[in-house]
Amino acid sequence: MAGCGAVVAAALAASPATGTPLAARGTPKALAASTAPDPARAQLPMDCGPFPVKTVLSVPADLGDGHPGTVVAAHCATDTGNPPDSVYLLGFGPGERPVVVATLLTERENLTIGRLAVRSDGAITGRAQGYSSDDVPRFRPDVSLDLTWTHRGGSWERSQSAAPAGSA
């Protein structure tokens, strides 16, 4: 099992997120959903074929730059299985239309997000579940990770650690 853990750790090594980051300058704070970008109005860059995109979690917040944002986890709403999630940071674009300003996690990483939050320092945190190998049944994830995205030097950097045993 230790070998599987090493494979998972290598496969999920910290990597910078893509997109145009928001600069953190002030004090991060929670926002009312009505003042933040609405994920239902955003065009999320997911290829779901005939299936719709489903937002599963969203957290409205000002990440310290004075602009409202929304951290959103979404996946393809398929009729079977447990589809992997993507995590995006939304901001306002032209005409107050919600736009993706950063991609924090893609569905290609094969993780499902169970929790998202924004800390008082502006870092975004999440709890994810995934699989140590292709042999693990898709209905029984065997890896749990605590994820943290921190704004540094103009981009979002991800760090992660194994979540405590038995946590979801």
C-alpha positions as CSV (number, residue, x, y, z in Angstrom):
1,M,0.0,0.0,0.0
2,A,2.9,2.3,0.7
3,G,3.9,2.0,-3.0
4,C,0.4,3.1,-4.0
5,G,0.7,6.1,-1.7
6,A,4.0,7.1,-3.4
7,V,2.4,6.8,-6.9
8,V,-0.5,9.0,-5.8
9,A,1.8,11.5,-4.2
10,A,3.9,11.7,-7.4
11,A,0.8,11.9,-9.6
12,L,-0.8,14.6,-7.6
13,A,2.3,16.7,-6.8
14,A,1.8,20.4,-6.2
15,S,1.5,22.4,-9.4
16,P,0.6,26.0,-10.1
17,A,-3.0,26.7,-11.2
18,T,-3.6,28.3,-14.6
19,G,-5.6,31.5,-15.3
20,T,-5.4,35.1,-14.5
21,P,-5.0,35.4,-10.7
22,L,-6.6,38.0,-8.5
23,A,-4.0,40.0,-6.5
24,A,-4.5,39.7,-2.7
25,R,-4.0,43.1,-1.1
26,G,-6.6,43.7,1.5
27,T,-8.4,41.6,4.1
28,P,-10.3,38.6,2.7
29,K,-13.9,38.3,3.8
30,A,-17.0,36.3,3.1
31,L,-19.6,37.9,0.8
32,A,-23.3,37.4,0.3
33,A,-23.9,35.2,-2.7
34,S,-26.0,38.0,-4.3
35,T,-22.9,40.2,-4.6
36,A,-20.5,37.6,-6.0
37,P,-20.3,36.0,-9.5
38,D,-23.1,33.5,-10.0
39,P,-21.7,30.1,-11.1
40,A,-25.0,29.3,-12.9
41,R,-24.3,32.2,-15.3
42,A,-20.6,31.3,-15.9
43,Q,-19.3,29.4,-18.9
44,L,-17.1,26.8,-17.2
45,P,-14.4,25.3,-19.5
46,M,-15.5,21.6,-19.2
47,D,-16.2,19.2,-22.0
48,C,-19.2,17.2,-20.8
49,G,-20.5,16.1,-24.2
50,P,-24.3,15.7,-24.0
51,F,-24.3,16.2,-20.2
52,P,-24.8,19.5,-18.4
53,V,-22.3,21.0,-16.1
54,K,-23.4,20.8,-12.5
55,T,-22.1,23.1,-9.7
56,V,-21.7,21.1,-6.6
57,L,-20.1,23.6,-4.2
58,S,-19.6,27.4,-4.3
59,V,-18.1,29.9,-1.9
60,P,-18.5,33.6,-2.5
61,A,-15.7,35.7,-1.1
62,D,-13.5,38.8,-1.5
63,L,-10.0,37.2,-1.5
64,G,-8.4,40.5,-0.4
65,D,-8.3,42.4,-3.7
66,G,-11.5,44.3,-3.1
67,H,-13.4,42.4,-5.9
68,P,-16.1,39.8,-5.4
69,G,-15.2,36.3,-6.4
70,T,-16.7,32.8,-6.2
71,V,-14.8,29.6,-5.7
72,V,-16.8,26.8,-7.5
73,A,-16.5,23.1,-7.8
74,A,-18.3,21.5,-10.7
75,H,-18.6,18.3,-12.7
76,C,-20.4,16.8,-15.6
77,A,-23.8,15.7,-14.5
78,T,-23.7,12.1,-15.8
79,D,-26.3,9.5,-15.0
80,T,-23.7,7.0,-13.7
81,G,-20.8,6.9,-11.3
82,N,-19.1,9.6,-9.4
83,P,-17.7,12.1,-11.9
84,P,-14.5,14.0,-11.0
85,D,-14.7,17.7,-10.2
86,S,-13.0,20.8,-11.5
87,V,-12.4,23.9,-9.2
88,Y,-12.5,27.4,-10.6
89,L,-12.2,30.9,-9.3
90,L,-14.8,33.2,-10.9
91,G,-14.7,37.0,-11.1
92,F,-16.7,39.6,-13.0
93,G,-15.9,40.2,-16.7
94,P,-17.4,42.7,-19.1
95,G,-21.0,43.5,-18.4
96,E,-20.8,42.0,-15.0
97,R,-20.8,38.5,-16.6
98,P,-19.1,35.8,-14.4
99,V,-15.8,34.6,-16.0
100,V,-13.2,32.1,-14.9
101,V,-10.1,34.0,-13.7
102,A,-8.2,30.9,-12.5
103,T,-8.5,27.1,-12.9
104,L,-7.4,25.5,-9.6
105,L,-8.2,21.8,-10.3
106,T,-9.2,20.0,-13.5
107,E,-11.4,16.9,-13.8
108,R,-8.4,15.2,-15.4
109,E,-6.9,14.9,-11.9
110,N,-9.8,12.5,-11.1
111,L,-10.6,14.0,-7.7
112,T,-14.0,14.7,-6.1
113,I,-14.3,17.8,-3.9
114,G,-16.3,17.4,-0.7
115,R,-15.5,20.7,0.9
116,L,-14.4,24.2,-0.1
117,A,-13.6,27.2,2.1
118,V,-11.8,30.6,2.0
119,R,-9.6,31.3,5.0
120,S,-9.1,34.7,6.6
121,D,-5.7,34.9,4.9
122,G,-7.2,34.5,1.5
123,A,-6.1,31.0,0.9
124,I,-8.7,28.6,-0.6
125,T,-8.9,25.2,1.1
126,G,-10.7,22.0,0.0
127,R,-11.0,18.3,0.9
128,A,-10.8,15.9,-2.0
129,Q,-11.2,12.2,-2.5
130,G,-9.6,10.1,-5.3
131,Y,-8.1,6.8,-6.3
132,S,-4.7,5.3,-5.8
133,S,-4.9,3.3,-9.0
134,D,-7.2,2.4,-11.9
135,D,-8.0,-0.9,-10.2
136,V,-9.9,0.9,-7.3
137,P,-13.6,0.8,-7.9
138,R,-14.9,4.3,-8.9
139,F,-17.6,4.1,-6.2
140,R,-15.0,3.6,-3.4
141,P,-12.3,6.3,-3.3
142,D,-9.3,5.2,-1.2
143,V,-7.3,8.5,-1.1
144,S,-8.3,11.7,0.8
145,L,-6.4,14.9,0.4
146,D,-6.5,18.3,2.1
147,L,-5.8,20.9,-0.6
148,T,-4.7,24.5,-0.1
149,W,-4.4,27.2,-2.9
150,T,-2.3,30.2,-1.9
151,H,-1.9,33.4,-4.0
152,R,1.9,34.0,-4.5
153,G,3.7,36.0,-7.0
154,G,0.8,36.5,-9.4
155,S,-0.5,32.9,-9.5
156,W,-2.3,30.4,-7.4
157,E,0.0,27.6,-5.9
158,R,-1.4,24.4,-4.7
159,S,-0.2,22.4,-1.7
160,Q,-1.7,19.2,-0.4
161,S,-1.4,16.6,2.3
162,A,-3.1,13.3,3.1
163,A,-6.3,13.9,5.0
164,P,-6.7,12.2,8.4
165,A,-7.9,8.6,8.1
166,G,-11.7,8.2,8.0
167,S,-12.3,11.8,6.9
168,A,-14.4,12.7,3.9
